[in-house]
């Protein structure tokens, strides 16, 4: 429920920023990508916090995500650009629970490589600031699941071959060819199967990134 509120807050923030920009921004300060080239091609790196969110109470996973790939920025109207990316991502998340009463501990670990395709729409605000929103499609290339009870592996689970998320972000152009951004990714589809039908584990990632525009 808390992360659903984060999603609605991010959606409202993005919408407010986009529609308020024409009223509060000096047009002389707005630097739109369309003023330079028909499109831009860049290198994108990203890293941050990775966990899962669910409709029911679930174990708290903690981990990280690291991404690397290419980014394309294609303006299609004043202040708005299409920003697709193709990224190789490594995701890791784990949790450990102390069962108590002398029964030891229980842990689960997920890790693996994904091929990610963020499809974003970007809105230039003012003085180098921008917002972005869109969809993130991910294809699971390799995955490793480890379920351990007192150092004994106890089983396996089925990781989804693909997933879909929504993405929201904001950033700032710090120099002519370099910009930084923060991004929130909220999963819409199940990441892995569980025995509990009420659980629906989905991606939840908060990350920071940087883009260097080659052209």
C-alpha positions as CSV (number, residue, x, y, z in Angstrom):
1,X,0.0,0.0,0.0
2,X,2.9,2.4,0.9
3,X,4.6,1.8,-2.5
4,X,1.3,2.3,-4.3
5,X,1.1,5.7,-2.6
6,X,4.7,6.4,-3.9
7,X,3.5,5.5,-7.4
8,X,0.5,7.9,-7.3
9,X,2.7,10.6,-5.8
10,X,5.3,10.2,-8.5
11,X,2.6,10.3,-11.2
12,X,1.1,13.5,-9.8
13,X,4.5,15.1,-9.4
14,X,5.4,14.4,-13.0
15,X,2.1,15.6,-14.3
16,X,2.3,18.8,-12.3
17,X,5.8,19.6,-13.4
18,X,5.0,19.1,-17.1
19,X,1.9,21.2,-17.2
20,X,3.2,23.9,-14.9
21,X,6.5,24.4,-16.9
22,X,5.0,26.7,-19.6
23,X,3.7,29.1,-16.9
24,X,6.8,29.3,-14.6
25,X,9.7,28.8,-17.0
26,X,11.5,31.5,-18.9
27,X,11.6,30.3,-22.5
28,X,15.0,31.8,-22.9
29,X,16.3,29.4,-20.2
30,X,14.8,26.3,-21.7
31,X,17.3,24.2,-23.5
32,X,15.5,21.7,-25.7
33,X,17.3,18.9,-27.4
34,X,15.5,19.7,-30.7
35,X,17.5,23.0,-30.9
36,X,20.7,21.0,-31.7
37,X,20.4,17.7,-33.6
38,X,17.5,15.5,-34.9
39,X,18.5,13.0,-32.2
40,X,21.2,12.3,-29.7
41,X,23.0,9.0,-28.9
42,X,24.6,8.4,-25.5
43,X,26.0,5.9,-23.0
44,X,24.0,5.3,-19.9
45,X,25.1,3.9,-16.5
46,X,22.9,3.4,-13.5
47,X,22.9,1.8,-10.1
48,X,20.8,1.7,-7.0
49,X,18.5,-0.2,-4.5
50,X,16.6,-3.3,-5.6
51,X,13.8,-5.1,-3.7
52,X,10.3,-6.5,-4.3
53,X,6.8,-5.3,-3.3
54,X,3.7,-7.4,-2.9
55,X,0.0,-7.3,-2.2
56,X,0.5,-9.4,0.9
57,X,3.0,-9.4,3.8
58,X,6.2,-10.8,2.5
59,X,9.8,-11.2,3.5
60,X,11.8,-8.0,3.2
61,X,14.4,-8.4,0.4
62,X,17.3,-6.0,0.1
63,X,19.8,-5.8,-2.8
64,X,21.1,-3.7,-5.7
65,X,20.8,-3.2,-9.4
66,X,23.6,-2.1,-11.8
67,X,22.9,-1.2,-15.4
68,X,24.9,-0.2,-18.5
69,X,23.9,0.5,-22.1
70,X,22.8,2.9,-24.7
71,X,20.3,5.8,-24.8
72,X,18.6,7.6,-27.7
73,X,17.0,11.0,-27.3
74,X,14.6,12.0,-30.2
75,X,12.6,15.2,-29.8
76,X,9.0,15.0,-31.3
77,X,7.6,18.4,-30.1
78,X,8.6,21.5,-28.1
79,X,10.1,20.4,-24.7
80,X,9.2,16.7,-25.3
81,X,11.4,13.9,-26.4
82,X,11.2,10.1,-26.9
83,X,14.0,8.5,-24.8
84,X,14.3,4.7,-25.5
85,X,17.2,2.8,-23.9
86,X,18.7,-0.7,-24.2
87,X,20.4,-1.8,-21.1
88,X,22.2,-4.9,-19.6
89,X,21.2,-5.1,-15.9
90,X,22.5,-7.2,-13.0
91,X,20.0,-7.5,-10.2
92,X,20.6,-9.0,-6.7
93,X,18.2,-9.3,-3.8
94,X,18.2,-11.4,-0.6
95,X,16.7,-11.8,2.8
96,X,17.5,-13.8,5.9
97,X,15.1,-14.8,8.7
98,X,16.1,-16.1,12.1
99,X,13.4,-18.8,12.8
100,X,14.3,-18.9,16.5
101,X,13.8,-21.6,19.2
102,X,17.0,-23.2,18.1
103,X,15.8,-23.8,14.5
104,X,18.5,-21.7,12.9
105,X,18.1,-19.3,10.0
106,X,16.4,-19.3,6.6
107,X,17.5,-17.3,3.6
108,X,16.5,-16.7,-0.1
109,X,18.7,-15.0,-2.8
110,X,17.8,-13.9,-6.3
111,X,20.4,-12.8,-8.8
112,X,20.8,-12.6,-12.5
113,X,21.2,-10.6,-15.7
114,X,18.3,-8.9,-17.5
115,X,18.0,-7.2,-20.9
116,X,16.0,-4.1,-20.2
117,X,14.2,-1.8,-22.7
118,X,13.0,1.4,-21.0
119,X,10.6,3.4,-23.3
120,X,10.4,6.9,-21.8
121,X,8.9,10.2,-22.6
122,X,11.0,13.1,-21.4
123,X,9.9,16.7,-20.7
124,X,12.4,19.5,-20.5
125,X,11.4,21.9,-17.7
126,X,13.9,24.8,-17.3
127,X,17.6,25.6,-16.7
128,X,18.6,22.0,-17.5
129,X,16.0,20.2,-15.4
130,X,13.8,17.4,-16.9
131,X,11.3,14.8,-15.9
132,X,10.7,11.4,-17.5
133,X,8.0,8.7,-17.4
134,X,7.3,5.5,-19.3
135,X,7.4,1.7,-19.4
136,X,10.2,-0.7,-18.6
137,X,10.2,-4.1,-20.4
138,X,12.7,-6.6,-19.1
139,X,13.8,-10.0,-20.4
140,X,15.4,-12.4,-17.9
141,X,18.6,-13.8,-19.5
142,X,20.1,-15.6,-16.6
143,X,18.8,-16.2,-13.1
144,X,20.1,-17.9,-9.9
145,X,17.8,-18.7,-7.0
146,X,19.2,-20.0,-3.7
147,X,16.9,-21.1,-0.9
148,X,19.0,-22.1,2.1
149,X,18.1,-23.5,5.6
150,X,21.2,-23.7,7.9
151,X,23.6,-24.0,4.9
152,X,21.5,-26.6,3.1
153,X,19.9,-25.7,-0.2
154,X,16.2,-26.6,0.1
155,X,14.6,-25.9,-3.2
156,X,14.2,-23.8,-6.4
157,X,11.6,-21.5,-7.8
158,X,10.4,-20.3,-11.2
159,X,11.6,-16.9,-12.2
160,X,9.5,-15.1,-14.8
161,X,11.1,-14.9,-18.2
162,X,9.9,-11.3,-18.6
163,X,8.3,-8.5,-16.7
164,X,6.8,-5.0,-17.2
165,X,7.2,-2.0,-14.9
166,X,6.4,1.7,-14.9
167,X,9.2,4.2,-14.6
168,X,9.3,7.8,-13.2
169,X,12.4,10.0,-13.0
170,X,13.9,13.4,-13.0
171,X,17.3,14.7,-13.9
172,X,19.6,17.6,-14.5
173,X,22.0,18.5,-17.4
174,X,25.3,19.3,-15.6
175,X,27.2,20.1,-18.8
176,X,26.8,20.1,-22.5
177,X,27.2,16.3,-23.0
178,X,26.7,15.1,-19.4
179,X,23.5,14.7,-17.3
180,X,22.4,12.8,-14.2
181,X,19.1,11.4,-13.2
182,X,17.2,9.6,-10.5
183,X,14.6,6.9,-11.4
184,X,11.9,4.9,-9.7
185,X,10.8,1.6,-11.3
186,X,7.6,-0.2,-10.0
187,X,6.8,-3.6,-11.3
188,X,3.3,-4.4,-12.8
189,X,3.9,-8.2,-13.3
190,X,5.1,-11.0,-11.1
191,X,8.8,-11.6,-10.7
192,X,8.8,-15.1,-9.4
193,X,6.2,-17.8,-8.4
194,X,5.2,-18.4,-4.8
195,X,3.1,-20.9,-2.9
196,X,1.0,-18.2,-1.4
197,X,-1.7,-17.2,-3.9
198,X,-2.1,-13.8,-2.2
199,X,1.5,-12.8,-2.8
200,X,2.4,-11.0,-6.0
201,X,6.1,-10.1,-5.8
202,X,7.0,-7.3,-8.2
203,X,10.0,-5.2,-8.9
204,X,10.8,-2.1,-6.8
205,X,14.0,-0.2,-7.7
206,X,15.3,3.3,-6.8
207,X,18.4,4.2,-8.7
208,X,20.8,7.0,-9.8
209,X,22.2,7.3,-13.3
210,X,24.4,9.3,-15.7
211,X,24.3,9.8,-19.4
212,X,27.2,10.9,-21.7
213,X,25.9,12.0,-25.1
214,X,28.4,10.9,-27.7
215,X,26.5,12.7,-30.5
